[in-house]
């Protein structure tokens, strides 16, 4: 009599308890969508391992530096600006999550604002990588090949501004008065402060830098302003309980954001512009003839996200001390 066949081993004998537990979790997940777990496991069998270089698209990332000239330091210029835009993307990631909070807590708001502040502080602290990392003569030559391109045209930076405060705070006070009651987003955007930063110094006409920027991004900027009307950082703060709106941690985070975005970051660019572009008797025309000397210093623009948080004296002296210190350092 032939021996009976050996029965198949029970699943418990083939898999460890940890694997079985995961299989049961997967079974429940895919069953909820009427999916066949076995088919997905077969696909996993044929999949490759995840590698670091594939996951972060390293080869693609390192191929994105394409200088227009043969000056070696142009690559530094490109890489630092790409790093800047990646940090801006991190900031916008935080603003997006902040704006989704319908019933925010103090901890959530301070966490998101703290991250944005940290990103800007990293950029501010690292700006010397570019300023001190390029030879002035190289910069002055390759920069002429980039006209009319300018960091002014960073739309992500504009998105950050629009996500930080009420739109009216980005419009000069005299222009707000002229707009009257209940101006539209389009009317506000037509008077926004940054338009003064890309005008030809001699004539006051829009520089090509601004013309091209508006041609490409005006629609997106208006849409972003509309999207963040009730989702900007200040609007989210107003949804906090009354007591939390005056918490020292929150006030400190908001004021630091105001200073980082509207004072310290522009001053880094001002310092760089003075070093590389200012030349007697006339400035180097690498900015397309724009009036950067009157645009970059915070004491002239007086752009303030949260005027409610500052004293009358602080508002009156906005940015002045910082600007004077930078000018003193530059000799």
C-alpha positions, 0 to 999 in steps of 0.5 A, a space after each residue: 500500500 502506497 504511503 499517503 502524500 505528505 500534506 502541505 505545511 500550514 502557512 504558520 510553518 512557512 512564514 514567521 508571525 511578523 510576515 503573517 501579520 503583514 500579509 493579513 494587513 495587506 489582504 485587508 487593505 486590498 480586499 477593501 478595494 476588491 483587489 487581488 493581493 496575489 497579483 500585487 505580490 507577483 508585481 512586487 516579485 519582479 520589481 527592483 530594489 529602490 536605490 538612493 540615486 534613483 529615488 532622488 533622481 540624482 542623475 537628472 538633478 546633476 544634469 540641470 546645471 547648464 552654463 551659458 558661458 565658459 566662466 567656471 563660476 557661473 556654475 556656482 551662480 546656477 547651483 545656488 539659485 537652484 538650491 534657493 528655489 528648492 528651499 522655496 518649494 519646502 516653504 510652500 509645502 509648509 504654507 499649503 499644509 498650514 492653509 488647510 487647517 480649519 481648526 488650527 492649534 497653537 502647536 501646529 501653527 508654530 511648527 509650520 512657521 518655525 520650519 519656514 523660518 528655518 528654511 529662510 535662515 539656512 538660505 540667509 546664512 548660506 548666501 555667502 557661498 555664492 557671494 564669496 564663492 565667485 570672482 567678481 570679474 568672472 561674475 561681471 562678464 557672465 552676468 551680461 549673458 543672462 540679461 534680462 533674467 533676474 532673481 526678481 523673476 522668482 515666482 515661488 518667492 512671490 507665492 511665499 509672500 502671497 501665502 504669508 499675509 493679507 494681499 493688501 499688505 503687499 500694496 503700498 499704502 498710497 495705492 491702497 487708498 486710491 483703489 478705494 473700497 473692496 478692490 479685486 484681486 486683479 486690482 491689488 495685483 496691478 499695484 503690488 509693491 514689486 512692480 516698483 522693483 523692475 522699472 527703468 531708473 531713468 524713465 520709470 517704464 517697466 523693465 523687460 525683466 518685469 514685462 516678461 515676468 508678468 507675461 508668464 505669471 500674472 494669471 498664476 499669481 492672481 489665482 494664488 492670491 485668490 486661493 490664499 485669501 483665507 489660507 494665508 498665515 495671518 488668516 490661519 492665525 485668526 482661526 486660533 482661539 483668542 488666547 493663543 493668538 497672543 502667545 509669545 511663541 506664536 508672536 515670536 515666530 510671526 515677527 521672525 518670519 516678517 524679518 527673515 522674508 522682508 529684511 534679512 533676505 532682501 539685504 543679502 541681495 542688496 549686499 551682493 548687488 553693492 559688491 558686484 554691480 555698484 561701480 563709479 560713476 555708473 552701475 554695471 547694467 547687468 540688472 537691465 537698468 532696474 532701480 535695485 538701489 531703491 528697491 532692495 533696501 527694506 527701509 525704502 520698500 517698508 514691506 511688512 507682513 504683520 504691521 499689527 505686531 510692531 510698535 510705532 517706532 519699529 514701523 517707523 524705523 523698519 529695516 533702517 538699522 539693518 541697512 545702515 549696518 550692511 552699508 557700514 560693513 561694505 565700507 
